[in-house]
Amino acid sequence: MEEIKIVDTTLRDGNTSLWAHNMTTGMMHPVLRHMDQAGFDAMEFFVAGRFKKVIREQLDNPWEWVRYGQREIKNTQLRYHGGLTGGFILSPLCIPRLLLKLVIGYGINMTRLSDPWNDYDELKGEVEELRGMGMTSVVNLIYSISPRHTDAYYARKAREAAAMKPYRLCFKDVAGMLTPDRAYTLAKLILENVGDVPVEFHCHCNNGLAPFNVLEVVKAGIRIVHTAIPPLANGSAQPSVFNVVNNLRALGYQPLVNEKLLAPVEEHLRRCAKEAGLPIGAPREYDQGWYRHQVPGGMISNLRHQLKMLGKEDKMADVLEEIVQVRAELGYPIMVTPFAQFVGSQAAINIMTGERYKEVTDQVIQFALGLWGKEGAQYMDKEVKAKILDRKRAREMESFQIPNTPLEEVRSQYGGPKISDEELIMRYYAGPEFVDALKTAPPRKEYLDARTPIVKLVEQLASNKDLGQVYIKRGDVSISFRRSIGAES
């Protein structure tokens, strides 16, 4: 039987797509040892997007997440997600360089990264710099649908990506737009054009077809696929590892993971979801309308929420239709971060103001100026581009360059030479006042693993000074303890 390797995305993309980074360190660390024993080829684990969210809203230190991974994961390759560029802000490069240096120092020396245009001339220098820093790259080839994204396009892009000699290439369906037939055709086409570079497959379940698409790309020859563990599978995340593994075995393949060891992980995460009021990923029905706007699932829910806050939720259908038009006028950017957000925000503004491009975001002006990739300026509708750039703000930004601020200058802005590198990163992404608040925050909430040995359970309960008496009973076995009056621990 042919072997199929499994890359786990639960703690990174599952957490991002379904829980919006709301998994806390206290929820995460009890499952690590179970996951480490299951035989995953790799586990996607950390992303810079955690900093702002978890520090500001959860009063949690993202570096603790990394330290738990370093300590608990002994058998499985941990991955970072992202590179030196990307996101929504054109930041000075000294910040992501420092961040990656720290991540590599914790032993996470592999990343999966993209150029949102699939522009490998732009990405080549970044991959080489990462290699020099000690970071191995898995390079994404992102799927999209437009008049520009033809078979010839994907064959050419596969060759360009493979020419960089990355560790692997990843065929990525970020919006869940592939159909089984298209998945099989493009998987074979990509494999025919990458030489000996291994190919992974990463997909989202937004449109209900991802579990089928995984099987089709395996039939076409891809031997590494991405899955997640429920409840952080399905929905807008990756297919369930349990479903994929069972289906692969039914087709005569040998998936290299022992999913039975993941049962306590699912049990623990479902309990966390129930206690914290977080969503449970579920299979979705097929929606043909998705192929018009191509908006990622997590972005649609956020867009609907923003319109509701403005009292304009009834405009959702209009905004989605405007997204179709704006995307075409901007030259069919791939609906992936940050372009999906650029297109969606501009479409919403067009609808809210009642006049198309009367008001324009700074990011769309930068896009038209080519600051987010040369294709942004090259393929735009000429009349729309002229309208966007015919304003004072655009003229002010014509000479804009990505800041090349020295690290020590950034450090002086965020606390001076005495702050550590880890604190500097937190202050830059989350804001100094929120990092200061983190220092005086109460201890984080811990979530006990359902399979924790009883001795460890008692130890953890005993360490809670707020408990005076505990009584535990299961079946014929009971345990009780009482804190002595005046006891300090």
C-alpha positions as CSV (number, residue, x, y, z in Angstrom):
1,M,0.0,0.0,0.0
2,E,1.2,3.5,-0.8
3,E,1.9,5.6,2.2
4,I,0.3,9.0,2.7
5,K,1.8,11.6,5.1
6,I,-0.5,13.8,7.2
7,V,0.3,17.4,8.2
8,D,-1.8,18.6,11.1
9,T,-3.3,22.1,11.1
10,T,-5.4,22.0,14.2
11,L,-3.5,24.5,16.4
12,R,-2.8,26.9,13.6
13,D,-5.3,27.0,10.7
14,G,-8.1,25.3,12.6
15,N,-7.7,27.7,15.5
16,T,-7.5,30.7,13.0
17,S,-10.4,29.7,10.7
18,L,-12.9,28.5,13.3
19,W,-11.9,30.0,16.6
20,A,-10.3,33.3,15.4
21,H,-7.2,32.6,17.5
22,N,-9.4,32.2,20.6
23,M,-7.7,29.0,21.7
24,T,-5.7,29.9,24.8
25,T,-2.4,28.4,25.9
26,G,-4.3,26.8,28.8
27,M,-6.5,25.0,26.3
28,M,-3.7,24.0,24.0
29,H,-0.9,22.5,26.1
30,P,-2.8,19.4,27.5
31,V,-3.2,18.0,24.0
32,L,0.4,18.3,22.8
33,R,1.7,14.9,24.0
34,H,-1.2,13.1,22.4
35,M,-0.7,14.8,19.1
36,D,3.1,14.2,19.2
37,Q,2.6,10.5,19.5
38,A,0.1,10.2,16.6
39,G,2.7,10.1,13.8
40,F,2.0,13.4,12.0
41,D,4.6,14.4,9.3
42,A,4.4,17.9,10.8
43,M,2.2,20.2,12.9
44,E,1.5,23.8,11.9
45,F,1.8,25.6,15.2
46,F,2.5,29.3,15.3
47,V,1.8,32.5,13.4
48,A,2.5,36.2,14.0
49,G,-1.2,36.9,13.9
50,R,-1.5,35.5,17.4
51,F,0.3,38.4,19.1
52,K,-2.3,41.2,18.9
53,K,-5.3,39.0,19.5
54,V,-4.1,36.9,22.5
55,I,-2.3,39.8,24.3
56,R,-5.2,42.3,24.0
57,E,-8.2,40.0,24.4
58,Q,-6.9,37.0,26.3
59,L,-4.2,38.6,28.4
60,D,-2.0,35.7,27.3
61,N,1.7,35.6,26.4
62,P,2.1,34.2,22.9
63,W,5.7,33.1,23.7
64,E,4.3,30.8,26.4
65,W,2.6,29.0,23.5
66,V,5.9,28.5,21.8
67,R,7.7,27.4,24.9
68,Y,5.1,24.7,25.5
69,G,5.6,23.4,22.0
70,Q,9.4,23.3,22.4
71,R,9.0,21.4,25.7
72,E,6.3,18.9,24.9
73,I,6.8,18.1,21.2
74,K,9.7,15.6,20.7
75,N,8.8,13.5,17.7
76,T,7.0,15.9,15.3
77,Q,8.3,18.8,13.1
78,L,6.6,22.0,14.3
79,R,6.0,24.7,11.7
80,Y,5.7,28.4,11.7
81,H,3.3,29.9,9.1
82,G,4.4,33.0,7.1
83,G,7.6,34.7,6.0
84,L,9.2,38.1,6.1
85,T,6.5,39.9,4.3
86,G,2.7,39.8,4.2
87,G,-0.2,40.8,6.4
88,F,-2.0,44.1,6.2
89,I,0.7,46.6,7.2
90,L,4.0,47.3,5.3
91,S,6.2,46.9,8.4
92,P,9.9,47.5,8.7
93,L,11.6,44.2,7.9
94,C,13.7,44.3,11.1
95,I,10.5,43.2,13.0
96,P,9.7,39.9,11.1
97,R,13.4,39.2,10.9
98,L,13.7,39.4,14.7
99,L,10.5,37.4,15.2
100,L,11.7,34.6,13.0
101,K,15.1,34.6,14.7
102,L,13.4,34.0,18.0
103,V,11.1,31.3,16.6
104,I,14.1,29.5,15.1
105,G,15.8,29.8,18.5
106,Y,12.9,27.8,19.9
107,G,13.6,25.0,17.4
108,I,10.8,25.8,14.9
109,N,12.8,25.9,11.7
110,M,10.2,25.2,9.0
111,T,7.6,27.5,7.6
112,R,4.9,27.6,4.9
113,L,4.6,30.8,3.1
114,S,3.1,32.5,0.1
115,D,3.3,35.4,-2.3
116,P,-0.4,36.4,-2.7
117,W,0.1,36.8,-6.5
118,N,2.0,33.5,-6.8
119,D,4.9,35.8,-7.9
120,Y,8.0,33.6,-7.3
121,D,10.4,36.3,-8.6
122,E,9.3,38.3,-5.5
123,L,9.3,35.3,-3.2
124,K,12.7,33.9,-4.3
125,G,14.8,36.4,-2.3
126,E,12.7,35.8,0.8
127,V,13.1,32.0,0.6
128,E,16.8,32.4,0.1
129,E,17.1,34.8,3.1
130,L,15.0,32.4,5.3
131,R,17.3,29.6,4.2
132,G,20.3,31.6,5.4
133,M,18.6,32.2,8.7
134,G,18.1,28.4,9.2
135,M,14.4,28.3,8.2
136,T,13.2,25.7,5.6
137,S,10.4,26.8,3.3
138,V,7.2,25.0,2.1
139,V,6.1,27.4,-0.8
140,N,2.4,27.7,-1.5
141,L,0.9,27.7,-5.0
142,I,-2.5,29.2,-4.4
143,Y,-5.6,28.2,-6.4
144,S,-8.0,30.8,-7.8
145,I,-10.6,31.2,-10.5
146,S,-10.5,33.9,-13.1
147,P,-9.9,34.4,-16.8
148,R,-6.2,34.7,-15.9
149,H,-5.9,31.5,-13.8
150,T,-5.7,28.9,-16.6
151,D,-4.0,25.5,-16.8
152,A,-1.1,27.2,-18.6
153,Y,-0.8,29.6,-15.7
154,Y,-0.6,26.8,-13.1
155,A,1.9,24.8,-15.1
156,R,4.1,27.9,-15.4
157,K,3.8,28.8,-11.8
158,A,4.6,25.3,-10.7
159,R,7.8,25.4,-12.7
160,E,8.7,28.8,-11.2
161,A,8.1,27.6,-7.7
162,A,10.0,24.4,-8.1
163,A,13.0,26.3,-9.6
164,M,13.6,27.9,-6.1
165,K,14.3,24.4,-4.8
166,P,12.1,24.7,-1.7
167,Y,11.7,21.9,0.8
168,R,8.3,21.3,-0.6
169,L,5.5,22.9,-2.7
170,C,2.0,23.2,-1.3
171,F,-1.0,23.3,-3.6
172,K,-3.3,25.5,-1.6
173,D,-7.1,26.0,-2.0
174,V,-7.6,28.8,0.6
175,A,-11.2,29.6,-0.3
176,G,-12.4,26.0,-0.8
177,M,-13.1,26.6,-4.5
178,L,-11.8,23.4,-6.0
179,T,-14.2,20.8,-7.4
180,P,-13.1,17.1,-7.4
181,D,-12.5,17.1,-11.2
182,R,-10.5,20.3,-11.1
183,A,-8.5,19.1,-8.1
184,Y,-7.5,15.9,-9.9
185,T,-6.6,17.8,-13.1
186,L,-4.5,20.4,-11.5
187,A,-2.8,18.0,-9.1
188,K,-1.5,15.9,-12.0
189,L,-0.5,19.1,-13.9
190,I,1.4,20.5,-11.0
191,L,3.2,17.2,-10.3
192,E,4.2,17.0,-14.0
193,N,5.9,20.4,-13.7
194,V,7.8,20.3,-10.4
195,G,10.4,17.7,-11.0
196,D,11.5,16.0,-7.8
197,V,10.1,18.7,-5.4
198,P,7.5,17.0,-3.2
199,V,4.0,18.5,-3.2
200,E,1.5,18.9,-0.3
201,F,-2.2,19.7,-0.5
202,H,-3.9,22.2,1.7
203,C,-7.6,22.9,1.4
204,H,-10.5,24.5,3.2
205,C,-14.0,23.0,3.6
206,N,-15.9,26.3,2.9
207,N,-17.9,24.7,0.1
208,G,-18.3,21.2,1.3
209,L,-16.0,19.6,-1.3
210,A,-12.6,19.4,0.5
211,P,-12.9,15.8,1.8
212,F,-13.6,14.7,-1.8
213,N,-10.8,16.9,-3.2
214,V,-8.2,15.3,-0.8
215,L,-9.0,11.9,-2.2
216,E,-8.8,13.1,-5.8
217,V,-5.3,14.7,-5.4
218,V,-4.1,11.5,-3.7
219,K,-5.4,9.5,-6.7
220,A,-3.5,12.0,-8.9
221,G,-0.2,11.3,-7.1
222,I,0.1,13.8,-4.2
223,R,1.3,12.0,-1.1
224,I,1.2,14.6,1.7
225,V,-2.2,16.1,2.7
226,H,-3.3,18.5,5.5
227,T,-6.1,17.7,8.0
228,A,-7.3,18.9,11.3
229,I,-8.8,17.4,14.5
230,P,-12.4,18.0,15.3
231,P,-13.9,20.3,16.6
232,L,-11.3,22.4,14.7
233,A,-12.0,20.6,11.4
234,N,-14.6,21.2,8.7
235,G,-16.5,24.5,8.6
236,S,-14.0,26.9,7.1
237,A,-11.0,24.8,8.3
238,Q,-9.4,21.6,6.9
239,P,-11.1,18.2,6.6
240,S,-11.3,16.0,9.6
241,V,-8.3,13.7,10.1
242,F,-10.7,10.9,11.1
243,N,-12.7,11.2,7.9
244,V,-9.7,11.5,5.6
245,V,-7.8,8.6,7.2
246,N,-10.8,6.3,7.0
247,N,-11.4,7.2,3.4
248,L,-7.8,6.7,2.4
249,R,-7.7,3.3,3.9
250,A,-10.9,2.4,2.1
251,L,-9.1,3.3,-1.2
252,G,-6.2,1.1,-0.3
253,Y,-3.7,3.7,0.9
254,Q,-1.8,3.6,4.2
255,P,-2.0,7.0,6.0
256,L,0.9,7.4,8.4
257,V,-1.0,8.5,11.4
258,N,-2.6,6.6,14.3
259,E,-5.9,8.5,14.7
260,K,-6.9,6.4,17.8
261,L,-4.3,8.4,19.8
262,L,-6.2,11.6,18.8
263,A,-9.5,10.7,20.5
264,P,-8.5,12.4,23.8
265,V,-7.5,15.5,21.8
266,E,-11.0,15.7,20.2
267,E,-12.6,15.1,23.6
268,H,-10.6,17.8,25.3
269,L,-11.1,20.4,22.6
270,R,-14.8,19.8,22.4
271,R,-15.0,20.3,26.2
272,C,-13.0,23.6,25.8
273,A,-15.4,24.8,23.0
274,K,-18.4,24.1,25.2
275,E,-17.0,25.8,28.2
276,A,-15.7,28.9,26.3
277,G,-18.7,29.2,23.9
278,L,-16.5,28.5,20.8
279,P,-17.9,27.0,17.6
280,I,-17.8,23.4,16.6
281,G,-16.7,22.8,13.0
282,A,-19.3,21.0,10.9
283,P,-19.5,19.9,7.2
284,R,-21.0,22.5,4.9
285,E,-23.5,22.3,2.1
286,Y,-22.4,23.0,-1.5
287,D,-23.0,26.6,-2.5
288,Q,-22.7,27.5,-6.2
289,G,-22.9,31.2,-5.4
290,W,-19.5,31.0,-3.7
291,Y,-17.8,30.8,-7.1
292,R,-18.8,34.3,-7.9
293,H,-17.4,36.3,-5.0
294,Q,-14.8,33.7,-3.7
295,V,-14.7,35.3,-0.3
296,P,-13.0,33.1,2.4
297,G,-15.5,31.8,5.0
298,G,-13.9,33.5,8.0
299,M,-14.0,36.8,6.2
300,I,-17.7,36.5,5.3
301,S,-18.7,36.1,9.0
302,N,-16.5,39.1,9.9
303,L,-18.0,41.2,7.1
304,R,-21.5,40.3,8.2
305,H,-20.7,41.3,11.8
306,Q,-19.3,44.6,10.7
307,L,-22.3,45.4,8.6
308,K,-24.6,44.5,11.5
309,M,-22.7,46.8,13.8
310,L,-23.4,49.6,11.3
311,G,-27.1,48.6,11.1
312,K,-26.5,47.7,7.4
313,E,-26.8,43.9,7.6
314,D,-29.5,44.0,4.9
315,K,-26.7,45.2,2.5
316,M,-24.8,41.9,2.7
317,A,-26.0,40.6,-0.7
318,D,-25.2,44.0,-2.3
319,V,-21.7,43.9,-0.9
320,L,-21.0,40.4,-2.1
321,E,-22.1,41.3,-5.6
322,E,-19.9,44.5,-5.5
323,I,-17.0,42.3,-4.4
324,V,-17.3,40.4,-7.7
325,Q,-17.0,43.7,-9.6
326,V,-14.2,45.2,-7.5
327,R,-12.1,42.1,-7.8
328,A,-12.4,42.2,-11.6
329,E,-11.5,45.9,-11.7
330,L,-8.4,45.3,-9.5
331,G,-7.1,42.7,-11.9
332,Y,-8.4,39.5,-10.4
333,P,-6.2,39.3,-7.3
334,I,-6.3,35.9,-5.5
335,M,-8.8,36.1,-2.7
336,V,-6.3,35.4,0.0
337,T,-4.9,37.6,2.8
338,P,-4.4,40.5,2.4
339,F,-6.1,41.0,-1.0
340,A,-9.5,39.4,0.0
341,Q,-9.7,42.0,2.8
342,F,-8.7,44.8,0.4
343,V,-11.4,43.9,-2.1
344,G,-14.1,43.3,0.6
345,S,-13.4,46.5,2.4
346,Q,-13.5,48.6,-0.8
347,A,-16.7,46.9,-1.9
348,A,-18.4,47.7,1.4
349,I,-17.3,51.3,1.2
350,N,-18.7,51.6,-2.4
351,I,-22.0,50.3,-1.2
352,M,-22.1,52.4,2.0
353,T,-21.2,55.7,0.2
354,G,-23.5,55.1,-2.7
355,E,-20.7,56.0,-5.2
356,R,-18.1,53.7,-6.4
357,Y,-14.5,54.6,-5.4
358,K,-15.7,58.0,-3.9
359,E,-13.7,56.9,-0.8
360,V,-10.7,54.6,-1.1
361,T,-8.7,52.8,1.6
362,D,-5.0,53.5,1.9
363,Q,-4.3,49.8,1.1
364,V,-6.2,50.0,-2.2
365,I,-4.2,53.2,-3.1
366,Q,-1.0,51.3,-2.3
367,F,-2.3,48.4,-4.4
368,A,-2.8,50.7,-7.4
369,L,0.7,52.1,-6.9
370,G,2.2,48.6,-7.1
371,L,3.3,48.5,-3.5
372,W,1.5,45.2,-2.9
373,G,3.1,43.6,-6.0
374,K,3.6,44.8,-9.6
375,E,0.6,42.8,-10.8
376,G,-1.7,45.1,-8.8
377,A,-0.8,48.1,-10.9
378,Q,-0.3,46.1,-14.2
379,Y,-3.7,44.3,-14.5
380,M,-6.1,46.9,-13.0
381,D,-8.9,48.4,-15.1
382,K,-7.3,51.7,-16.4
383,E,-10.3,53.9,-15.7
384,V,-10.7,52.6,-12.1
385,K,-6.9,52.9,-11.5
386,A,-7.0,56.5,-12.7
387,K,-10.0,57.3,-10.4
388,I,-8.2,55.8,-7.4
389,L,-5.0,57.7,-8.0
390,D,-6.7,61.0,-8.8
391,R,-6.8,62.3,-5.3
392,K,-4.6,64.1,-2.8
393,R,-4.0,61.0,-0.6
394,A,-2.7,59.0,-3.6
395,R,-0.2,61.8,-4.5
396,E,1.0,61.9,-1.0
397,M,1.7,58.1,-1.1
398,E,3.4,58.1,-4.5
399,S,6.9,58.2,-2.9
400,F,6.0,55.8,-0.1
401,Q,8.6,53.1,0.5
402,I,8.6,50.2,3.0
403,P,10.4,51.6,6.0
404,N,13.9,50.3,6.5
405,T,14.0,51.4,10.1
406,P,17.0,50.0,12.1
407,L,16.0,47.6,14.8
408,E,17.5,49.7,17.6
409,E,15.4,52.7,16.4
410,V,12.3,50.6,16.6
411,R,13.4,49.3,20.0
412,S,13.8,52.9,21.3
413,Q,10.2,53.7,20.2
414,Y,8.8,50.7,22.1
415,G,10.6,50.8,25.4
416,G,14.3,51.3,25.0
417,P,17.4,49.1,25.2
418,K,16.4,47.3,28.4
419,I,13.4,45.4,27.0
420,S,13.9,41.9,25.7
421,D,13.5,40.9,22.1
422,E,10.4,38.9,23.0
423,E,8.8,41.9,24.7
424,L,9.8,44.1,21.8
425,I,7.9,41.9,19.4
426,M,4.8,41.8,21.7
427,R,4.9,45.6,22.1
428,Y,5.2,46.2,18.3
429,Y,2.3,44.0,17.4
430,A,-0.1,44.5,20.3
431,G,0.9,47.9,21.7
432,P,2.9,48.8,24.8
433,E,-0.1,49.5,27.0
434,F,-1.5,46.1,26.4
435,V,1.8,44.4,27.1
436,D,2.1,46.4,30.4
437,A,-1.4,45.2,31.3
438,L,-0.3,41.6,30.5
439,K,2.3,41.8,33.2
440,T,-0.2,42.4,36.0
441,A,-2.9,40.0,34.6
442,P,-4.2,37.2,36.8
443,P,-3.0,33.7,36.1
444,R,-4.4,32.2,33.0
445,K,-7.2,29.6,33.1
446,E,-6.0,26.1,32.8
447,Y,-8.0,23.3,31.1
448,L,-7.3,19.8,32.5
449,D,-6.8,17.0,30.0
450,A,-9.5,14.4,30.4
451,R,-6.8,11.7,30.3
452,T,-4.6,13.3,32.9
453,P,-3.5,10.7,35.5
454,I,-5.4,11.1,38.8
455,V,-2.3,11.9,40.7
456,K,-1.6,14.9,38.5
457,L,-5.2,15.9,38.7
458,V,-5.1,16.0,42.5
459,E,-1.8,17.9,42.4
460,Q,-3.3,20.6,40.2
461,L,-6.4,20.9,42.3
462,A,-4.3,21.1,45.4
463,S,-2.3,24.0,44.0
464,N,-5.5,26.1,43.7
465,K,-5.5,28.1,46.9
466,D,-9.2,29.0,46.4
467,L,-10.3,25.4,47.0
468,G,-11.0,24.4,50.5
469,Q,-12.4,21.0,50.0
470,V,-12.5,18.6,47.0
471,Y,-14.4,15.4,46.6
472,I,-14.0,13.2,43.5
473,K,-16.0,10.0,42.8
474,R,-16.1,7.7,39.8
475,G,-17.9,4.4,40.1
476,D,-16.8,2.7,43.3
477,V,-13.7,4.9,43.8
478,S,-13.8,8.2,45.7
479,I,-11.1,10.6,46.7
480,S,-11.5,13.6,49.0
481,F,-9.1,16.1,50.6
482,R,-9.6,19.2,52.8
483,R,-7.2,22.1,53.2
484,S,-6.1,22.5,56.8
485,I,-7.1,25.8,58.4
486,G,-4.2,28.2,58.2
487,A,-2.4,26.2,55.5
488,E,-0.6,28.2,52.9
489,S,-0.6,25.6,50.2
